[in-house]
Every structure is written in C-alpha cells, then in structure tokens.
C-alpha cells in the first residue's frame, strides 16, 4: 500500500498473497463431519519464481498442516474448489 510517497508493508516476510479456508464434509455413522483446511495461495505471473523467504514460509506452513499452492492459472485451483 502506498500512502503519499511512502510504501507501507505489513504481514510476515515470505507470506503468500492470499489465505483461504476450504471446508470439507465427510459422512460418518453419526452424521456429517466437517473439517477446515487452511490454504496459502501464492500468485505468480509469467516466469516469476518464489523468493527464498517464500520457500521458507512454504516449508513452515506445510509442516504445520497448511496447504500451499503456487497459482499460475485458474486451473491450478481446480482440485481445491
């Protein structure tokens, strides 16, 4: 974000561009069971690549149960929608 002539940064260095929640429904003997997954979406255009900080964030995010997705085209999200 830019305020006047200054750029303001917030968040953690290397964090993905977007976070999303994915609700999953499972059927069991007692009725539906709901589980929510945290997705980290890193949007890349053209030949853009991940920075080292983004790679470190991805490793930590996935180690703690998150799903990290590098999105270059909308089809990259098909299995998560």
Secondary structure, DSSP 4 states (H G I P E B T S, - for coil): -EETTEE---S-TT--SEEEEEEEEEEETTEEEEEEEEEEEEE--TT----HHHHHHHHHHHHTT-EEEEESSGGGGGGG-
